[in-house]
Amino acid sequence: MGPFATLQLGDLGADVIKIEPPEGDIVREIGPGRTPKMGGMFLHTNRSKRSLVLDLKQEGARRALLRLARTADVVIVNMRPKALARLGLGYEAFRAVRPDIVFLGLVGFGQDGPYAARPAYDDLIQGASGVPALVAAASDGTPRYAPVNIADRVVGLFAVQAILAALYHRERTGEGQEIEVPMFETMTGFVLGDHFGGLSYRPPLDRGGYPRLMSRYRRPYETADGHMCVLIYTDKQWQSFFAAIGRPDLAADPRFASIKSRLRSIDEVYGEAGRIFLTRPNAEWRALLEAADIPNMPMHTLATIQDDPHLRAVGFFEPVEHPIEGPVTSMRVPSRWSRTQPRAGRPAPGLGEHTRDVLAEAGLTADEIDALAASGGCRDRGDPARQPNEETV
């Protein structure tokens, strides 16, 4: 959550200082990389940031962090509040050095509920908010997690929204504040926005669930030579589709007449469409659907998406020369701005790459930084203590 939220802020121009323990963010180890602690997921989630290594179990490191906070606008914390309290680094500690600080805690659960102290990971929050149960109902009955860290990323975006609103409030009033963004509550609202349905009423009108999203036939259509993603949604689109394929019988079928009738018979509707799509190859379907103005897209894989002609035309994938990793492919900020186009400020940092620079900016002298490093309270990229496992992976 925290790294994804701060990625957005860094790309928007914030100077993001990532505080890492001596062993580094665990995400550094995920996926292949040319050098240790520089895995692919880390590269894409931690660009536009500087890395400061502090061992916050040491008093000197905690003092250094609070000195840094004097000039910080926002503190974002991605750890359990009790652990933070044991370190003496809760909101009040930061507020004491900068009264108008915006302090945002990303937590698993709201701290006024019985789950407050529980650990939380993406898989757990997906399960608790209903995602695997919905997948089971829409497929073969087997619950599965979405194969994307959707809870981490959705909650991270909610955190960005909260931070920007809090900064706007401070701009108008001069007031900082503490914000809590809980994963469980945030994802529950996110999921139920689609699926609460008849459960919204008292007494309930049904058992909830958006039928179209839960149909086991809602999937890419198999064609004569592959798959396609097609969404025939409005009344006009269904009528245009039937006209294009020469099926007036289906155009007159009451199951297809309106959105209400289609939802009542959604499995039959999607099942019939699935049988139709098997009759032609992808290229023929693309031409027919485009002519009929029916929404469609290719079903990309991780291998084919880089060759998508639209993404190539807009320059979404960018070749970058990383100072540690060499040539890599980055992804640009997707939004377009007429005056202040956001861009990645810097490549993802090596572990502790900016430790000395950041501490010096916080007002520590060279001697103080050397003393802190000698005690193990901080490390920079050149510290020999970091080298034991540095072999090519």
C-alpha positions as a LaTeX table, in Angstrom:
\begin{tabular}{lrrr}
\hline
Residue & $x$ (\AA) & $y$ (\AA) & $z$ (\AA) \\
\hline
Met1 & 0.00 & 0.00 & 0.00 \\
Gly2 & 2.60 & 2.52 & 1.09 \\
Pro3 & 5.01 & 1.99 & $-1.81$ \\
Phe4 & 2.19 & 2.18 & $-4.37$ \\
Ala5 & 0.74 & 5.34 & $-2.81$ \\
Thr6 & 4.12 & 7.04 & $-2.70$ \\
Leu7 & 4.85 & 5.98 & $-6.28$ \\
Gln8 & 1.87 & 8.09 & $-7.38$ \\
Leu9 & 3.01 & 11.04 & $-5.27$ \\
Gly10 & 6.60 & 10.78 & $-6.49$ \\
Asp11 & 5.50 & 10.73 & $-10.12$ \\
Leu12 & 3.43 & 13.86 & $-9.40$ \\
Gly13 & 6.58 & 15.63 & $-8.26$ \\
Ala14 & 6.85 & 14.96 & $-4.53$ \\
Asp15 & 10.31 & 14.33 & $-3.07$ \\
Val16 & 9.61 & 10.89 & $-1.62$ \\
Ile17 & 12.10 & 9.52 & 0.89 \\
Lys18 & 11.64 & 5.80 & 1.40 \\
Ile19 & 12.73 & 4.66 & 4.87 \\
Glu20 & 14.02 & 1.09 & 4.69 \\
Pro21 & 15.41 & $-1.25$ & 7.35 \\
Pro22 & 19.00 & $-2.46$ & 6.91 \\
Glu23 & 17.83 & $-5.60$ & 5.10 \\
Gly24 & 15.69 & $-3.51$ & 2.72 \\
Asp25 & 12.08 & $-3.64$ & 1.59 \\
Ile26 & 11.08 & $-7.32$ & 1.12 \\
Val27 & 9.71 & $-6.45$ & $-2.32$ \\
Arg28 & 13.31 & $-5.94$ & $-3.47$ \\
Glu29 & 13.60 & $-9.74$ & $-3.47$ \\
Ile30 & 10.53 & $-10.45$ & $-5.64$ \\
Gly31 & 11.18 & $-11.55$ & $-9.21$ \\
Pro32 & 14.38 & $-11.74$ & $-11.22$ \\
Gly33 & 16.94 & $-8.95$ & $-11.27$ \\
Arg34 & 20.45 & $-8.37$ & $-12.54$ \\
Thr35 & 21.74 & $-7.44$ & $-9.10$ \\
Pro36 & 20.58 & $-8.35$ & $-5.58$ \\
Lys37 & 17.69 & $-6.45$ & $-4.04$ \\
Met38 & 16.63 & $-4.90$ & $-7.34$ \\
Gly39 & 13.78 & $-7.18$ & $-8.49$ \\
Gly40 & 11.39 & $-6.13$ & $-11.23$ \\
Met41 & 8.40 & $-5.40$ & $-8.98$ \\
Phe42 & 10.58 & $-3.11$ & $-6.86$ \\
Leu43 & 11.73 & $-1.19$ & $-9.94$ \\
His44 & 8.16 & $-0.38$ & $-10.99$ \\
Thr45 & 6.81 & 0.45 & $-7.51$ \\
Asn46 & 9.68 & 2.56 & $-6.23$ \\
Arg47 & 10.76 & 4.90 & $-8.99$ \\
Ser48 & 10.66 & 8.63 & $-8.19$ \\
Lys49 & 11.96 & 7.95 & $-4.65$ \\
Arg50 & 15.12 & 8.20 & $-2.61$ \\
Ser51 & 16.23 & 5.38 & $-0.29$ \\
Leu52 & 17.26 & 6.10 & 3.28 \\
Val53 & 18.30 & 3.11 & 5.42 \\
Leu54 & 17.66 & 3.53 & 9.14 \\
Asp55 & 17.55 & 0.88 & 11.84 \\
Leu56 & 14.67 & 2.38 & 13.80 \\
Lys57 & 15.33 & 0.04 & 16.71 \\
Gln58 & 18.22 & 2.34 & 17.54 \\
Glu59 & 17.66 & 5.61 & 19.35 \\
Gly60 & 20.07 & 7.52 & 17.11 \\
Ala61 & 18.18 & 6.45 & 13.99 \\
Arg62 & 14.86 & 7.51 & 15.50 \\
Arg63 & 16.28 & 10.91 & 16.40 \\
Ala64 & 17.57 & 11.29 & 12.83 \\
Leu65 & 14.14 & 10.45 & 11.42 \\
Leu66 & 12.44 & 13.07 & 13.59 \\
Arg67 & 15.00 & 15.64 & 12.52 \\
Leu68 & 14.15 & 14.84 & 8.93 \\
Ala69 & 10.45 & 15.20 & 9.71 \\
Arg70 & 10.91 & 18.86 & 10.62 \\
Thr71 & 11.00 & 19.67 & 6.91 \\
Ala72 & 8.52 & 17.02 & 5.74 \\
Asp73 & 4.98 & 17.79 & 4.63 \\
Val74 & 3.67 & 14.23 & 4.95 \\
Val75 & 4.59 & 11.07 & 6.83 \\
Ile76 & 3.15 & 7.83 & 5.45 \\
Val77 & 3.46 & 4.75 & 7.63 \\
Asn78 & 2.91 & 1.21 & 6.36 \\
Met79 & 3.26 & $-0.79$ & 9.58 \\
Arg80 & 1.07 & $-1.79$ & 12.50 \\
Pro81 & 0.39 & 1.03 & 14.97 \\
Lys82 & 1.48 & $-1.00$ & 18.01 \\
Ala83 & 4.89 & $-1.61$ & 16.47 \\
Leu84 & 5.15 & 2.08 & 15.68 \\
Ala85 & 4.13 & 2.98 & 19.24 \\
Arg86 & 6.85 & 0.74 & 20.68 \\
Leu87 & 9.36 & 2.76 & 18.67 \\
Gly88 & 7.91 & 6.04 & 19.96 \\
Leu89 & 7.13 & 7.11 & 16.40 \\
Gly90 & 3.38 & 7.70 & 16.44 \\
Tyr91 & 1.61 & 10.83 & 15.27 \\
Glu92 & 2.34 & 12.81 & 18.41 \\
Ala93 & 6.09 & 12.31 & 18.03 \\
Phe94 & 6.02 & 13.78 & 14.53 \\
Arg95 & 3.55 & 16.49 & 15.50 \\
Ala96 & 5.94 & 17.60 & 18.22 \\
Val97 & 8.63 & 18.42 & 15.66 \\
Arg98 & 6.25 & 19.75 & 12.99 \\
Pro99 & 2.82 & 20.77 & 14.28 \\
Asp100 & 1.20 & 20.95 & 10.82 \\
Ile101 & 2.44 & 17.55 & 9.64 \\
Val102 & 0.03 & 15.31 & 7.71 \\
Phe103 & 0.46 & 11.84 & 9.19 \\
Leu104 & $-1.19$ & 8.97 & 7.34 \\
Gly105 & $-1.25$ & 5.45 & 8.76 \\
Leu106 & $-2.00$ & 2.58 & 6.39 \\
Val107 & $-3.41$ & $-0.17$ & 8.58 \\
Gly108 & $-5.11$ & $-3.51$ & 8.09 \\
Phe109 & $-8.14$ & $-2.66$ & 10.17 \\
Gly110 & $-9.68$ & 0.40 & 11.80 \\
Gln111 & $-8.05$ & 0.85 & 15.18 \\
Asp112 & $-11.35$ & 1.12 & 17.07 \\
Gly113 & $-12.44$ & $-2.43$ & 16.18 \\
Pro114 & $-11.62$ & $-5.92$ & 17.50 \\
Tyr115 & $-9.31$ & $-6.70$ & 14.54 \\
Ala116 & $-7.13$ & $-3.67$ & 15.25 \\
Ala117 & $-3.95$ & $-5.57$ & 16.16 \\
Arg118 & $-4.17$ & $-8.22$ & 13.45 \\
Pro119 & $-1.62$ & $-8.42$ & 10.65 \\
Ala120 & $-3.01$ & $-7.82$ & 7.17 \\
Tyr121 & $-1.81$ & $-8.79$ & 3.72 \\
Asp122 & $-3.43$ & $-8.48$ & 0.31 \\
Asp123 & $-4.59$ & $-12.13$ & 0.25 \\
Leu124 & $-6.22$ & $-11.84$ & 3.67 \\
Ile125 & $-8.05$ & $-8.65$ & 2.81 \\
Gln126 & $-9.21$ & $-9.98$ & $-0.55$ \\
Gly127 & $-10.70$ & $-12.96$ & 1.30 \\
Ala128 & $-12.29$ & $-10.92$ & 4.07 \\
Ser129 & $-13.87$ & $-8.46$ & 1.63 \\
Gly130 & $-15.46$ & $-11.22$ & $-0.44$ \\
Val131 & $-13.33$ & $-11.41$ & $-3.58$ \\
Pro132 & $-12.59$ & $-15.21$ & $-3.54$ \\
Ala133 & $-16.22$ & $-16.02$ & $-2.72$ \\
Leu134 & $-17.35$ & $-13.96$ & $-5.71$ \\
Val135 & $-14.81$ & $-15.71$ & $-7.93$ \\
Ala136 & $-16.12$ & $-19.07$ & $-6.70$ \\
Ala137 & $-19.73$ & $-18.12$ & $-7.40$ \\
Ala138 & $-18.77$ & $-16.94$ & $-10.89$ \\
Ser139 & $-16.68$ & $-19.98$ & $-11.85$ \\
Asp140 & $-16.31$ & $-23.62$ & $-10.85$ \\
Gly141 & $-17.07$ & $-23.10$ & $-7.17$ \\
Thr142 & $-13.41$ & $-22.90$ & $-6.14$ \\
Pro143 & $-12.55$ & $-19.67$ & $-4.27$ \\
Arg144 & $-9.47$ & $-17.94$ & $-5.65$ \\
Tyr145 & $-7.69$ & $-14.67$ & $-5.04$ \\
Ala146 & $-7.48$ & $-12.20$ & $-7.91$ \\
Pro147 & $-3.98$ & $-12.67$ & $-9.43$ \\
Val148 & $-3.17$ & $-9.01$ & $-8.81$ \\
Asn149 & $-2.38$ & $-7.32$ & $-5.48$ \\
Ile150 & $-5.65$ & $-5.48$ & $-5.90$ \\
Ala151 & $-6.23$ & $-4.69$ & $-2.21$ \\
Asp152 & $-2.77$ & $-3.16$ & $-1.76$ \\
Arg153 & $-3.13$ & $-1.05$ & $-4.88$ \\
Val154 & $-6.74$ & 0.06 & $-4.38$ \\
Val155 & $-6.06$ & 1.08 & $-0.77$ \\
Gly156 & $-2.87$ & 2.83 & $-1.89$ \\
Leu157 & $-4.92$ & 4.98 & $-4.26$ \\
Phe158 & $-7.36$ & 5.82 & $-1.46$ \\
Ala159 & $-4.34$ & 6.92 & 0.57 \\
Val160 & $-3.21$ & 9.29 & $-2.19$ \\
Gln161 & $-6.70$ & 10.79 & $-2.30$ \\
Ala162 & $-6.64$ & 11.32 & 1.47 \\
Ile163 & $-3.18$ & 12.90 & 1.43 \\
Leu164 & $-4.02$ & 15.37 & $-1.32$ \\
Ala165 & $-7.25$ & 16.38 & 0.45 \\
Ala166 & $-5.38$ & 16.82 & 3.75 \\
Leu167 & $-2.74$ & 18.99 & 2.09 \\
Tyr168 & $-5.49$ & 21.11 & 0.54 \\
His169 & $-7.09$ & 21.48 & 3.99 \\
Arg170 & $-3.74$ & 22.52 & 5.45 \\
Glu171 & $-3.23$ & 25.03 & 2.65 \\
Arg172 & $-6.54$ & 26.66 & 3.58 \\
Thr173 & $-6.35$ & 26.42 & 7.37 \\
Gly174 & $-2.74$ & 25.77 & 8.38 \\
Glu175 & $-3.84$ & 22.60 & 10.18 \\
Gly176 & $-2.14$ & 19.24 & 9.87 \\
Gln177 & $-3.87$ & 16.06 & 10.97 \\
Glu178 & $-3.67$ & 12.31 & 11.49 \\
Ile179 & $-5.39$ & 10.05 & 8.95 \\
Glu180 & $-6.06$ & 6.32 & 9.18 \\
Val181 & $-6.71$ & 4.35 & 5.97 \\
Pro182 & $-7.74$ & 0.75 & 6.82 \\
Met183 & $-7.49$ & $-2.00$ & 4.21 \\
Phe184 & $-10.48$ & $-4.06$ & 5.33 \\
Glu185 & $-13.02$ & $-1.26$ & 5.44 \\
Thr186 & $-11.71$ & 0.33 & 2.23 \\
Met187 & $-11.84$ & $-2.89$ & 0.22 \\
Thr188 & $-15.22$ & $-3.87$ & 1.65 \\
Gly189 & $-16.71$ & $-0.63$ & 0.36 \\
Phe190 & $-14.91$ & $-1.08$ & $-2.96$ \\
Val191 & $-16.31$ & $-4.59$ & $-3.50$ \\
Leu192 & $-19.82$ & $-3.94$ & $-2.19$ \\
Gly193 & $-20.24$ & $-0.92$ & $-4.44$ \\
Asp194 & $-20.93$ & $-3.45$ & $-7.20$ \\
His195 & $-22.39$ & $-6.29$ & $-5.20$ \\
Phe196 & $-24.43$ & $-5.02$ & $-2.22$ \\
Gly197 & $-27.48$ & $-4.71$ & $-4.47$ \\
Gly198 & $-30.69$ & $-5.87$ & $-2.77$ \\
Leu199 & $-28.90$ & $-6.21$ & 0.57 \\
Ser200 & $-28.92$ & $-2.41$ & 0.66 \\
Tyr201 & $-32.60$ & $-2.46$ & 1.61 \\
Arg202 & $-34.32$ & $-3.37$ & 4.88 \\
Pro203 & $-35.59$ & $-6.00$ & 4.66 \\
Pro204 & $-33.24$ & $-7.26$ & 1.88 \\
Leu205 & $-34.69$ & $-7.57$ & $-1.62$ \\
Asp206 & $-32.29$ & $-10.34$ & $-2.64$ \\
Arg207 & $-29.03$ & $-12.00$ & $-1.57$ \\
Gly208 & $-26.83$ & $-9.36$ & $-3.21$ \\
Gly209 & $-24.44$ & $-9.75$ & $-6.09$ \\
Tyr210 & $-24.44$ & $-8.10$ & $-9.53$ \\
Pro211 & $-25.64$ & $-10.94$ & $-11.81$ \\
Arg212 & $-23.69$ & $-9.88$ & $-14.88$ \\
Leu213 & $-20.39$ & $-9.81$ & $-13.01$ \\
Met214 & $-21.09$ & $-13.14$ & $-11.36$ \\
Ser215 & $-22.10$ & $-15.11$ & $-14.46$ \\
Arg216 & $-19.75$ & $-18.05$ & $-15.03$ \\
Tyr217 & $-20.00$ & $-17.20$ & $-18.74$ \\
Arg218 & $-18.58$ & $-13.70$ & $-18.23$ \\
Arg219 & $-15.15$ & $-14.31$ & $-19.68$ \\
Pro220 & $-13.25$ & $-13.68$ & $-22.90$ \\
Tyr221 & $-15.10$ & $-15.34$ & $-25.76$ \\
Glu222 & $-13.42$ & $-18.27$ & $-27.46$ \\
Thr223 & $-13.31$ & $-17.79$ & $-31.22$ \\
Ala224 & $-12.42$ & $-20.10$ & $-34.09$ \\
Asp225 & $-8.71$ & $-19.28$ & $-33.62$ \\
Gly226 & $-8.25$ & $-17.76$ & $-30.16$ \\
His227 & $-10.08$ & $-15.46$ & $-27.75$ \\
Met228 & $-11.55$ & $-11.97$ & $-27.79$ \\
Cys229 & $-12.82$ & $-9.58$ & $-25.13$ \\
Val230 & $-16.23$ & $-8.24$ & $-26.16$ \\
Leu231 & $-18.87$ & $-6.43$ & $-24.14$ \\
Ile232 & $-22.27$ & $-6.12$ & $-25.79$ \\
Tyr233 & $-24.03$ & $-4.05$ & $-23.16$ \\
Thr234 & $-26.75$ & $-1.64$ & $-24.30$ \\
Asp235 & $-29.98$ & $-2.44$ & $-26.11$ \\
Lys236 & $-28.64$ & $-0.71$ & $-29.22$ \\
Gln237 & $-25.43$ & $-2.74$ & $-29.15$ \\
Trp238 & $-27.30$ & $-6.04$ & $-28.94$ \\
Gln239 & $-29.58$ & $-5.06$ & $-31.83$ \\
Ser240 & $-26.55$ & $-3.95$ & $-33.89$ \\
Phe241 & $-24.78$ & $-7.22$ & $-33.10$ \\
Phe242 & $-27.71$ & $-9.38$ & $-34.21$ \\
Ala243 & $-28.12$ & $-7.33$ & $-37.39$ \\
Ala244 & $-24.39$ & $-7.71$ & $-38.17$ \\
Ile245 & $-24.45$ & $-11.51$ & $-37.81$ \\
Gly246 & $-27.80$ & $-11.94$ & $-39.56$ \\
Arg247 & $-29.77$ & $-13.28$ & $-36.58$ \\
Pro248 & $-33.18$ & $-11.54$ & $-36.57$ \\
Asp249 & $-34.52$ & $-14.41$ & $-34.45$ \\
Leu250 & $-32.32$ & $-13.35$ & $-31.54$ \\
Ala251 & $-33.16$ & $-9.69$ & $-32.10$ \\
Ala252 & $-36.78$ & $-10.65$ & $-31.40$ \\
Asp253 & $-35.95$ & $-12.91$ & $-28.44$ \\
Pro254 & $-37.44$ & $-11.35$ & $-25.24$ \\
Arg255 & $-34.38$ & $-12.49$ & $-23.23$ \\
Phe256 & $-32.28$ & $-9.93$ & $-25.14$ \\
Ala257 & $-34.85$ & $-7.12$ & $-25.18$ \\
Ser258 & $-33.67$ & $-5.00$ & $-22.22$ \\
Ile259 & $-31.03$ & $-4.84$ & $-19.53$ \\
Lys260 & $-33.50$ & $-6.21$ & $-16.99$ \\
Ser261 & $-34.43$ & $-9.20$ & $-19.13$ \\
Arg262 & $-30.78$ & $-9.87$ & $-19.97$ \\
Leu263 & $-29.79$ & $-9.82$ & $-16.29$ \\
Arg264 & $-32.61$ & $-12.24$ & $-15.45$ \\
Ser265 & $-31.23$ & $-14.67$ & $-18.05$ \\
Ile266 & $-27.57$ & $-13.65$ & $-17.98$ \\
Asp267 & $-26.12$ & $-17.17$ & $-18.18$ \\
Glu268 & $-28.30$ & $-18.00$ & $-21.19$ \\
Val269 & $-27.47$ & $-14.66$ & $-22.83$ \\
Tyr270 & $-23.71$ & $-15.05$ & $-22.40$ \\
Gly271 & $-23.87$ & $-18.75$ & $-23.25$ \\
Glu272 & $-25.60$ & $-18.01$ & $-26.57$ \\
Ala273 & $-23.07$ & $-15.29$ & $-27.36$ \\
Gly274 & $-20.26$ & $-17.74$ & $-26.57$ \\
Arg275 & $-21.60$ & $-20.23$ & $-29.11$ \\
Ile276 & $-21.84$ & $-17.51$ & $-31.75$ \\
Phe277 & $-18.25$ & $-16.32$ & $-31.25$ \\
Leu278 & $-16.91$ & $-19.83$ & $-31.86$ \\
Thr279 & $-18.05$ & $-19.60$ & $-35.48$ \\
Arg280 & $-15.51$ & $-17.03$ & $-36.79$ \\
Pro281 & $-11.79$ & $-16.22$ & $-36.38$ \\
Asn282 & $-10.52$ & $-13.16$ & $-34.52$ \\
Ala283 & $-9.71$ & $-11.07$ & $-37.58$ \\
Glu284 & $-13.20$ & $-11.52$ & $-39.00$ \\
Trp285 & $-14.80$ & $-10.68$ & $-35.66$ \\
Arg286 & $-12.67$ & $-7.55$ & $-35.25$ \\
Ala287 & $-13.79$ & $-6.21$ & $-38.63$ \\
Leu288 & $-17.45$ & $-7.04$ & $-37.99$ \\
Leu289 & $-17.50$ & $-5.62$ & $-34.46$ \\
Glu290 & $-15.73$ & $-2.42$ & $-35.42$ \\
Ala291 & $-18.19$ & $-1.84$ & $-38.27$ \\
Ala292 & $-21.10$ & $-2.37$ & $-35.86$ \\
Asp293 & $-19.53$ & $-0.17$ & $-33.15$ \\
Ile294 & $-19.46$ & $-3.05$ & $-30.65$ \\
Pro295 & $-16.85$ & $-2.59$ & $-27.86$ \\
Asn296 & $-14.02$ & $-5.12$ & $-28.15$ \\
Met297 & $-10.37$ & $-5.58$ & $-27.25$ \\
Pro298 & $-7.76$ & $-8.27$ & $-27.73$ \\
Met299 & $-7.09$ & $-10.66$ & $-24.85$ \\
His300 & $-3.46$ & $-9.87$ & $-24.16$ \\
Thr301 & $-0.94$ & $-11.96$ & $-22.29$ \\
Leu302 & 2.06 & $-10.58$ & $-20.43$ \\
Ala303 & 4.08 & $-11.46$ & $-23.53$ \\
Thr304 & 1.83 & $-9.75$ & $-26.10$ \\
Ile305 & 0.80 & $-6.57$ & $-24.30$ \\
Gln306 & 4.08 & $-4.79$ & $-25.10$ \\
Asp307 & 3.27 & $-5.15$ & $-28.80$ \\
Asp308 & $-0.17$ & $-3.55$ & $-28.52$ \\
Pro309 & $-0.32$ & $-0.89$ & $-31.27$ \\
His310 & $-2.12$ & 1.65 & $-29.09$ \\
Leu311 & 0.36 & 1.37 & $-26.23$ \\
Arg312 & 3.19 & 1.69 & $-28.74$ \\
Ala313 & 1.62 & 4.78 & $-30.31$ \\
Val314 & 1.17 & 6.60 & $-26.99$ \\
Gly315 & 4.65 & 5.60 & $-25.78$ \\
Phe316 & 3.41 & 3.77 & $-22.70$ \\
Phe317 & 6.46 & 1.52 & $-22.47$ \\
Glu318 & 9.67 & 3.50 & $-22.26$ \\
Pro319 & 13.25 & 2.25 & $-22.55$ \\
Val320 & 15.26 & 3.52 & $-19.57$ \\
Glu321 & 18.91 & 3.17 & $-18.67$ \\
His322 & 18.93 & 2.33 & $-14.97$ \\
Pro323 & 22.20 & 3.30 & $-13.25$ \\
Ile324 & 22.38 & $-0.06$ & $-11.45$ \\
Glu325 & 20.37 & $-2.45$ & $-13.62$ \\
Gly326 & 21.28 & $-1.14$ & $-17.07$ \\
Pro327 & 18.62 & $-1.15$ & $-19.81$ \\
Val328 & 15.09 & $-1.74$ & $-18.49$ \\
Thr329 & 11.55 & $-1.06$ & $-19.69$ \\
Ser330 & 9.56 & 1.42 & $-17.64$ \\
Met331 & 5.90 & 2.45 & $-17.83$ \\
Arg332 & 5.03 & 6.11 & $-18.14$ \\
Val333 & 2.46 & 7.99 & $-16.08$ \\
Pro334 & $-0.77$ & 7.21 & $-17.99$ \\
Ser335 & $-2.57$ & 10.53 & $-17.49$ \\
Arg336 & $-2.07$ & 13.43 & $-19.91$ \\
Trp337 & $-1.68$ & 16.99 & $-18.58$ \\
Ser338 & $-1.75$ & 20.13 & $-20.72$ \\
Arg339 & 0.68 & 22.13 & $-18.56$ \\
Thr340 & 2.40 & 20.04 & $-15.87$ \\
Gln341 & 2.85 & 16.55 & $-17.29$ \\
Pro342 & 4.02 & 14.20 & $-14.51$ \\
Arg343 & 7.08 & 12.07 & $-15.20$ \\
Ala344 & 9.12 & 9.64 & $-13.17$ \\
Gly345 & 11.58 & 11.76 & $-11.26$ \\
Arg346 & 14.33 & 9.18 & $-10.84$ \\
Pro347 & 14.83 & 5.42 & $-11.25$ \\
Ala348 & 14.16 & 3.06 & $-8.35$ \\
Pro349 & 17.00 & 3.50 & $-5.83$ \\
Gly350 & 19.57 & 1.04 & $-4.62$ \\
Leu351 & 19.28 & 0.15 & $-0.95$ \\
Gly352 & 20.49 & 3.14 & 1.05 \\
Glu353 & 21.56 & 4.98 & $-2.08$ \\
His354 & 20.60 & 8.39 & $-0.69$ \\
Thr355 & 21.18 & 7.86 & 3.03 \\
Arg356 & 24.03 & 10.35 & 3.43 \\
Asp357 & 22.47 & 12.98 & 1.18 \\
Val358 & 19.12 & 12.88 & 2.97 \\
Leu359 & 20.62 & 12.95 & 6.47 \\
Ala360 & 22.83 & 15.87 & 5.50 \\
Glu361 & 19.75 & 17.72 & 4.22 \\
Ala362 & 18.11 & 17.03 & 7.59 \\
Gly363 & 20.97 & 18.89 & 9.26 \\
Leu364 & 23.21 & 16.07 & 10.44 \\
Thr365 & 26.92 & 16.79 & 10.13 \\
Ala366 & 29.31 & 14.42 & 8.39 \\
Asp367 & 30.65 & 13.36 & 11.80 \\
Glu368 & 27.14 & 12.65 & 13.08 \\
Ile369 & 26.35 & 10.57 & 10.01 \\
Asp370 & 29.61 & 8.66 & 10.38 \\
Ala371 & 28.86 & 7.96 & 14.03 \\
Leu372 & 25.33 & 6.79 & 13.21 \\
Ala373 & 26.68 & 4.50 & 10.47 \\
Ala374 & 29.36 & 3.10 & 12.80 \\
Ser375 & 26.67 & 2.16 & 15.32 \\
Gly376 & 24.57 & 0.44 & 12.62 \\
Gly377 & 21.83 & 3.03 & 12.88 \\
Cys378 & 22.07 & 3.90 & 9.20 \\
Arg379 & 23.67 & 2.49 & 6.08 \\
Asp380 & 24.43 & 3.81 & 2.67 \\
Arg381 & 24.95 & 1.92 & $-0.53$ \\
Gly382 & 28.70 & 1.81 & $-0.08$ \\
Asp383 & 28.63 & 0.36 & 3.42 \\
Pro384 & 30.51 & $-2.97$ & 3.44 \\
Ala385 & 27.95 & $-4.35$ & 5.92 \\
Arg386 & 25.56 & $-4.61$ & 3.02 \\
Gln387 & 27.74 & $-6.72$ & 0.70 \\
Pro388 & 27.68 & $-10.42$ & 1.85 \\
Asn389 & 25.02 & $-11.72$ & $-0.57$ \\
Glu390 & 25.85 & $-9.53$ & $-3.55$ \\
Glu391 & 26.13 & $-12.01$ & $-6.37$ \\
Thr392 & 24.38 & $-11.93$ & $-9.70$ \\
Val393 & 20.85 & $-13.39$ & $-9.59$ \\
\hline
\end{tabular}
